[in-house]
Amino acid sequence: MYNKVGKFARRVFIAGVGCTAFGNTLENPETVGTTEGDLIAEAVAEAMDDCGIYGPEIQAFYKGQVLSDPTSDLVTPASPFGKWIGMNGKQSVSNDEGCATGYITLDLACTDIASGKHDIVLAVGVEMAQSKPIPDVSGAFRQPIGDTAMRIGPMIEDRAYTRWFGGRVGMDAYPSQYRKRYGLSAEEMDKTLNCLIANSRKNAAGNPRAIYKETMEATAKKAGYDDVEKFLKSVFNPKLSEYIRKYGMEARTEGAAAAIVVSEEIAEKLKEKGVKVIEVLCCTAATAEISTPNIEEVVTKEVLEEAYAITGLSGKDIDLLMTNDFRIPSQLLTMELAGYVPEGEGWKIICEGETTYDGKYPVNVNGGRCHFGHAYGASGLADIYEAVKQMRGESEGNQMAKLPETVLIRGFGGGQNATAAIFKA
């Protein structure tokens, strides 16, 4: 029996947001010794200060983390952190849905508020994806973790081009099919993806929380190139598959992000105190079996259709698009499926530089997974952090000149999950 996805029973608002810098804690003398609790506490403390709501007032918290076992050695991934944030013993729920985790953590928090169960809840995500515990010593002592150890579970290796996993073949499916659909040459597709890289780096550059803080021009210059386009086609940005190049892949990092979600009654009281709350109009989610052909397109279409049906909005109403892009082609995919740009025109818009924070169609104004950094369980909430800051005119990175009033956030990850949320100022 089909179950209709409907509107929230109560209005839901984001009151406060927080986010740590994304990076490698072992590479910076100031962050060596950092634990998951430290990262969570930093992000949550900022979110609390942001809205003036603190631990004793928060009734429950939802925590997301992908690698709680291999990199944190946790059996109960949420409850140990209650004491770090002044919420010891309060209800906590942990979730792991791969790279979709942060977005789903927000969905859980919003559903809680919409149901009337609680009036103030916390959503927090954390990941330490560059290091792991050292057995039998304090959690403050960690060691580097290699790429091999990050490969969790078996991959599908049948090499079917439309399947998502398998030697990154699935990552190439969308650019390959896009080429054929709209008649692009291999060179034009490569240029499009390199332009996405350059646009994303421009969005990240100068952001104090991004892993890449310099422009692509500066990175190219250090490698001896005055021409960014030539640099992006050079050995310094090698192809890792038929289409995906080095800077079009996720930059694995460590970090945490948080959001405090409240009911309309609480939001009204906060507004009287000068807090700029942001309404969450909807949260939708979908999954499909991981071997479903073209799975990212399939589940993305479903969550977007539901989000637009609930809100009555369309892609033409969106002022800013944030989308999970642990492989850079996901930006193009979401832009067109969301109706944010005309079908078949996305590649031209990208090559014209219009997806930057000062462009006509801004996408991932924090730099996205490839240039802000990807701390799996925290990344979705980092997108939410940036969206809220942009809507308030408070971005620390590259603030959009015209404050976005309506923001679409699309999550994807875990091999089969997609989400969509629409925010309204």
C-alpha positions in Angstrom: 0.0 0.0 0.0 1.4 3.4 -1.0 2.1 5.7 1.9 1.9 9.4 1.0 4.7 11.6 2.3 2.9 14.6 3.7 3.6 17.9 5.4 5.0 18.2 8.9 2.3 18.2 11.5 3.9 21.2 13.2 6.1 23.9 11.8 9.8 23.2 12.3 12.7 25.7 12.6 16.5 25.6 12.8 17.5 27.9 15.6 21.3 27.5 16.0 24.1 25.9 14.0 27.7 25.1 14.6 30.6 23.6 12.6 34.2 22.8 13.3 37.0 23.3 10.8 37.3 20.3 8.5 40.8 18.8 8.3 43.2 16.2 9.7 43.6 16.5 13.4 47.0 14.7 13.4 48.5 17.2 10.9 48.0 20.3 13.1 49.9 20.5 16.4 47.0 22.5 17.8 44.6 19.6 17.2 46.7 16.6 18.0 44.9 14.8 20.9 41.5 15.8 19.7 38.7 13.2 20.3 35.3 12.7 18.9 33.9 14.3 22.1 36.0 17.4 21.6 34.8 17.8 18.0 31.1 17.3 19.0 31.4 19.6 21.9 33.0 22.4 19.8 30.2 22.2 17.1 27.4 21.9 19.6 28.8 24.7 21.8 28.7 27.0 18.8 25.2 26.0 17.9 24.1 26.6 21.5 25.7 30.1 21.6 24.2 30.8 18.2 20.7 30.7 19.6 21.0 30.9 23.4 19.7 27.4 24.0 21.9 25.1 26.2 22.1 21.5 27.2 19.6 21.5 30.1 16.9 22.9 27.8 17.5 20.4 25.0 15.2 17.4 25.4 16.9 14.8 23.1 19.7 14.5 20.6 20.3 12.7 17.3 23.9 11.8 16.4 25.3 10.7 13.1 28.6 8.9 12.5 29.6 6.5 9.8 32.8 5.0 11.2 31.9 4.7 14.9 33.3 1.2 15.0 36.6 1.3 13.0 37.7 4.8 13.8 36.0 5.4 17.2 35.7 1.9 18.7 32.2 2.7 20.0 29.5 0.2 20.9 26.8 2.8 21.7 27.7 5.6 19.3 25.5 8.4 20.7 25.1 8.0 24.5 28.7 8.5 25.5 28.7 12.1 24.3 25.7 13.3 26.4 28.1 14.4 29.1 30.2 16.3 26.6 27.3 18.6 25.8 25.5 19.0 29.1 22.9 16.3 28.2 24.0 13.3 30.1 21.3 10.7 30.4 18.9 12.3 27.9 17.4 10.4 25.0 19.9 9.9 22.2 19.7 8.1 18.9 22.5 7.3 16.5 22.3 6.7 12.8 24.7 5.6 10.1 23.6 5.9 6.5 26.9 6.5 4.9 27.4 9.9 3.3 23.7 10.6 3.7 24.0 10.5 7.5 24.1 14.2 8.3 21.1 14.9 6.2 19.1 12.0 7.7 20.1 13.2 11.2 18.4 16.5 10.5 15.4 14.6 9.1 15.1 12.6 12.4 15.3 15.8 14.5 12.7 17.6 12.3 10.4 14.6 12.4 10.7 14.6 16.2 9.7 18.2 16.5 6.9 17.9 13.9 5.4 15.0 15.7 5.0 17.0 18.9 7.2 14.6 21.0 9.7 17.3 21.9 10.1 21.1 21.4 13.9 21.4 21.3 16.2 18.8 19.9 19.8 18.6 18.7 21.2 17.1 15.5 24.9 16.5 15.5 27.3 14.7 13.2 30.9 13.8 13.7 33.6 11.8 11.9 37.3 11.1 12.4 38.1 9.7 9.0 41.8 10.2 8.9 42.8 8.4 12.1 41.8 5.6 14.4 42.3 4.7 18.1 45.4 3.1 19.5 44.3 0.0 21.5 44.4 0.1 25.3 45.3 3.7 25.7 43.4 7.0 26.1 41.1 8.1 23.2 43.3 11.2 22.9 46.0 9.0 21.3 45.3 8.2 17.7 47.1 6.8 14.6 46.7 7.5 10.9 44.3 5.3 9.0 45.1 4.3 5.4 42.8 4.1 2.3 42.7 0.3 2.4 41.2 0.3 5.9 38.5 2.7 4.7 37.1 0.2 2.3 34.2 -1.2 4.3 32.3 -4.2 3.1 32.4 -6.0 -0.3 32.0 -4.0 -3.5 30.0 -5.0 -6.6 32.6 -5.9 -9.2 30.6 -6.9 -12.2 31.8 -3.8 -14.1 28.2 -3.0 -15.2 28.4 0.7 -16.3 25.2 1.7 -14.7 25.9 0.2 -11.3 27.1 2.5 -8.6 30.0 0.5 -7.1 32.8 -1.5 -8.8 36.2 0.1 -9.4 34.5 3.5 -9.6 32.9 2.5 -12.9 29.5 3.5 -11.5 30.9 7.0 -10.8 31.4 7.4 -14.5 27.9 6.3 -15.5 26.3 9.8 -15.2 28.9 11.8 -17.2 29.0 9.1 -19.8 25.2 9.1 -20.2 25.0 12.9 -20.1 27.5 13.0 -22.9 25.4 10.7 -25.1 22.1 12.4 -24.2 23.3 15.9 -25.1 26.0 15.2 -27.7 29.0 16.3 -25.8 32.5 15.2 -26.8 34.8 13.6 -24.3 36.8 16.8 -24.2 33.7 18.9 -23.5 32.8 16.6 -20.6 36.3 16.7 -19.2 36.2 20.5 -19.4 32.8 20.6 -17.7 34.0 18.6 -14.8 37.2 20.6 -14.5 35.2 23.8 -14.5 33.1 22.3 -11.7 36.4 21.7 -9.8 37.5 25.3 -10.4 34.1 26.7 -9.4 34.0 24.6 -6.2 37.5 25.7 -5.2 36.5 29.3 -5.7 33.6 28.7 -3.3 35.9 27.1 -0.7 38.8 29.5 -1.0 39.0 31.8 2.0 36.6 29.8 4.1 38.4 29.3 7.4 36.6 25.9 7.9 37.5 24.4 4.5 40.3 21.9 4.0 41.3 23.9 0.8 41.6 27.6 1.6 43.6 28.8 -1.4 42.3 29.4 -4.9 42.9 27.0 -7.7 45.0 29.7 -9.3 47.3 29.6 -6.3 47.5 25.8 -6.3 48.3 25.8 -10.0 51.0 28.5 -9.5 52.7 26.3 -6.9 52.9 23.5 -9.4 54.4 25.8 -12.0 51.2 26.6 -14.1 49.9 30.1 -14.9 46.9 28.5 -16.7 44.4 26.8 -14.4 42.8 24.9 -17.3 46.2 23.3 -18.2 46.9 22.5 -14.6 43.6 20.7 -14.2 44.5 18.5 -17.2 48.0 17.9 -16.0 49.6 15.1 -14.0 48.8 17.1 -10.8 45.1 16.4 -11.4 45.2 12.8 -12.9 42.3 10.8 -14.0 41.3 8.2 -11.5 38.7 6.7 -13.8 37.4 7.5 -17.3 36.0 10.8 -16.1 36.8 11.4 -12.4 40.0 13.4 -11.7 41.8 13.9 -8.4 40.2 17.2 -7.4 36.8 15.8 -8.4 37.0 13.3 -5.6 36.1 13.8 -2.0 38.7 15.2 0.3 38.5 12.9 3.3 38.6 14.9 6.5 37.7 15.0 10.2 35.2 17.3 11.8 31.7 17.9 13.4 28.6 20.0 12.7 25.4 20.6 14.6 21.9 22.2 14.4 19.4 22.9 17.1 15.9 22.3 15.9 12.8 23.8 17.6 9.0 24.1 17.4 7.2 27.2 16.2 6.4 28.2 19.8 10.0 28.2 20.7 11.0 29.9 17.4 8.7 32.8 18.1 10.2 33.3 21.5 13.7 33.2 20.0 12.8 35.7 17.3 11.8 38.2 20.0 15.3 37.9 21.3 16.8 38.6 17.9 17.6 35.0 16.8 17.3 34.5 13.1 15.5 31.2 12.8 15.2 29.3 9.5 12.1 27.2 8.7 12.4 23.7 7.4 9.5 23.3 5.0 10.1 19.6 4.4 12.4 16.6 4.7 12.1 13.7 2.3 14.1 10.5 1.9 14.3 7.4 -0.3 16.4 4.3 -0.7 16.8 1.7 -3.3 18.8 -1.5 -3.5 22.4 -0.7 -4.1 22.7 -2.5 -7.5 19.7 -0.5 -9.0 20.9 0.9 -12.3 21.5 4.7 -12.2 20.6 4.6 -8.6 21.6 8.2 -7.8 19.3 9.5 -10.5 16.5 7.2 -9.4 16.4 8.1 -5.7 17.2 11.8 -6.3 14.2 12.1 -8.6 11.9 10.5 -6.0 12.9 12.8 -3.1 12.8 16.0 -5.2 9.3 15.1 -6.6 8.1 14.6 -3.0 9.7 17.8 -1.7 8.2 19.9 -4.5 4.8 18.2 -4.0 4.8 19.0 -0.3 5.8 22.6 -0.7 4.3 23.5 -4.0 7.7 24.9 -5.1 9.8 24.1 -8.1 13.4 24.4 -9.1 12.7 28.0 -10.3 12.0 29.0 -6.7 15.4 27.9 -5.4 18.0 30.6 -4.7 20.8 28.2 -3.5 21.5 24.5 -4.1 23.6 22.5 -1.7 24.2 18.9 -2.8 26.3 16.0 -1.6 29.1 15.7 -4.2 31.7 13.2 -3.0 32.1 12.8 -6.8 32.0 16.1 -8.6 29.5 15.0 -11.3 26.8 14.9 -8.6 26.5 18.7 -8.8 25.5 18.6 -12.5 23.1 15.7 -11.8 21.3 17.5 -9.0 21.2 20.9 -10.8 19.3 19.4 -13.7 17.1 16.9 -11.9 16.0 19.7 -9.5 15.0 22.0 -12.3 17.5 24.5 -10.9 18.9 24.9 -14.5 17.3 23.9 -17.8 17.9 20.3 -18.8 20.9 19.9 -21.1 22.2 23.4 -20.3 23.9 22.6 -17.0 27.3 21.9 -18.6 27.3 25.3 -20.3 26.3 27.1 -17.1 29.1 25.4 -15.3 31.7 26.3 -17.9 30.5 29.9 -17.7 31.4 29.9 -14.0 27.8 30.5 -12.9 27.8 27.9 -10.1 30.0 30.0 -7.9 28.8 32.0 -4.9 28.6 35.1 -7.1 27.1 33.4 -10.1 23.5 33.1 -11.3 23.1 29.5 -10.1 25.2 29.1 -6.9 25.9 25.5 -5.9 27.8 24.3 -2.9 29.0 27.7 -1.8 31.2 26.1 0.9 33.1 24.1 -1.8 31.3 20.8 -1.3 32.8 17.4 -0.4 35.7 17.8 -2.8 36.9 21.2 -1.6 35.4 22.0 1.8 36.1 18.4 2.9 34.2 15.2 3.6 33.8 14.1 7.2 31.1 11.6 6.4 28.7 11.7 9.3 29.1 15.5 9.7 29.1 16.6 6.1 25.4 16.9 5.6 25.1 19.1 8.7 28.0 21.2 7.4 25.9 21.9 4.3 23.0 22.9 6.6 25.4 25.1 8.6 26.5 27.0 5.5 22.9 27.2 4.1 21.7 28.8 7.4 24.6 31.2 7.5 24.1 32.3 3.9 20.4 32.9 4.5 21.3 35.1 7.5 24.1 36.9 5.7 26.6 35.5 8.1 28.8 33.3 6.0 32.5 33.3 7.0 33.5 32.2 3.5 32.1 33.8 0.4 28.8 35.4 1.3 26.2 35.6 -1.6 25.4 39.3 -2.4 21.7 38.6 -2.4 20.7 36.6 0.6 19.0 33.3 -0.5 15.4 33.0 0.7 14.8 29.5 -0.4 17.4 26.8 -0.3 17.3 23.2 -1.5 19.6 20.6 0.2 20.0 17.3 -1.5 21.7 14.4 0.3 23.0 11.2 -1.2 25.1 8.4 0.2 25.3 5.0 1.8 25.2 3.6 -1.6 21.4 3.8 -1.8 20.0 6.8 0.2 18.9 10.2 -1.0 17.3 13.1 0.9 15.8 16.5 0.1 15.1 19.4 2.4 13.9 22.9 1.6 14.6 25.8 3.9 12.8 29.1 3.9 14.1 32.4 5.5 
